[in-house]
Amino acid sequence: MSKVFTREEVAQHKKEGDLWIVVDSNVYNLSKFAAMHPGGLSVLLDEDVAGKDATETFFGLHRTEVLSKPQFKRLIIGTLEGAQQQFLEPAPGSLSQVPYAEPTWLSKGYYSPYYKPHHRVLQTEFRKFVDEVLIPDGRAREEDGKRPSPSVFLEMGRLNIMAMRLGPGPHLKGLELMGGIIKPEEFDYFHELIMGQESARLHARGYLDGIGGGTFIGLPPIMNFGKPALREKIMKEVFEGKKLCALGITEAFAGSDVAGLRCFAKRVENGWIVTGTKKWITNATFADYFTIGCRTEQGGLVVLCVERGPGVETKPIKTSYSTAAGTGYITFEDVFVPYENTLGTENKGLQVILSNFNHERWGMCTVSIGAQRIVVEECLKWVNQRKVFGKPLHSQAVIRNKLAAMISRVESAQSWLENITFQMNHMKYGQQAELLAGPIALLKQYATSTAQETARDAVQIFGGRGITKTGMGRFIEHYHRTVPFDAVLGGAEDVLGDLGVRQALKKMPKDARL
Ligand code: HEM
């Protein structure tokens, strides 16, 4: 049993070399650690801190997770008599009780027409998986910039997470999803939405793309347009967590302008010879298969699945997020690609490339809106615990005003996302292409532009901490630095806004008059 100390006993240890303090009912012996304390020795020797209960001061300066690190847990020598621990670490998989930290359907006392008990079952299990498997690996890989650990992919394979990330469909048939808690025929776009939003809790944007961002966009063309033998082989390898895909469309010469691609595929006996380059390719540095768009001799486009091998070289590109995403530059030097690896019809590659855009953009909305919500939670916690001029930060009207705007933005984006997801659940592919391309483009533009406003406001609320990679504002710094990715990948904001309006104008009735 832990030793219990009185306030008087603690108060006797208040000098350099013999220093105790209390944080959240635990008595810490900082006698040796004080000299190594990142915040300095003098702050600990302050008369309001040394030998005292410094809980409030502590939480104004450190994240709770500092206390859960083993090297600091070891400093606990007992508890303070009569004091109760207040700041318990949330159990893996638990829901936040902070208002607006969870979408309405997960908030106590609220209802939603969209979610069924099997959605909640998946949400609970997937959050646990994020907390226990992805967060530890994600935070470590963000630090060292290495690719996500192979053991994580194998675990994802065991639970068929990669297969679920590709949405509902025949590819799920016969698979045991998340250990069997959800039936393949029940799996719908709300399950996929949940997985996207839960993944955002990682606060590790580069790593998040690292764990299959390339496959999310690179595998669908293989799955939907590949010859059966190729398709079956690659789907099995990828779903089991043994191989990864990347989608290679963009080049230094051509970004959203697909018609300007220069990577060239020359038709030869039994296949193609590919020569050219691709740039900004997510997962390029460690992917095994590259789904790439190439120009043909006829001037058309062909989409090919190229396996990593002789003539294929990849090198990392340093971006504003971590190299855990494996963003890279690819060169193809006279690479022979068997004809069986042609995806779809020769010279009709544009159709293959465009076929997955809606799903890709919608998937990005799920993550982007999920991340925006977590920033609201971070800000609410901070304004509540941070004291300025002797009062909590939220006593300033200007801060409450910023929070009002943040909350409204994320709630409106979430409601729109759920509405579109509901439509997707009820529409066949053709209807989705016809009716949802515009709304999804507009939603993505809205989600990422509001995300950037929220990132800016959050930095203002956190001040210097919002631009510091460690400490209280570390997730705000990360969000503010990586938020432009969502606004660029899958179509830049202006392009998407324009697409949404052009789609609407195409559908204007001829007799519409004021
Ligand atoms: C259990 C006792 C404590 C431990 C284990 C501890 C540990 C740490 C660690 C790991 C950091 C750097 C990480 C970060 O940036 O968040 C830090 C920073 C700091 N600590 Fe502590 N600390 C303790 C108590 C205190 C107390 C009682 C004070 C009261 C004044 C204090 C003041 C500071 C300051 C001013 C910083 C720098 C914060 C910043 O850069 O924003 N610490 N501490």
Residues whose N, C-alpha, C, O or C-beta is under 5 A from the ligand:
A	BS01	HEM	Y28 P38 G39 V43 V49 A54 T57 F58 L61 H62 R63 V66 F72 T470 G471 M472
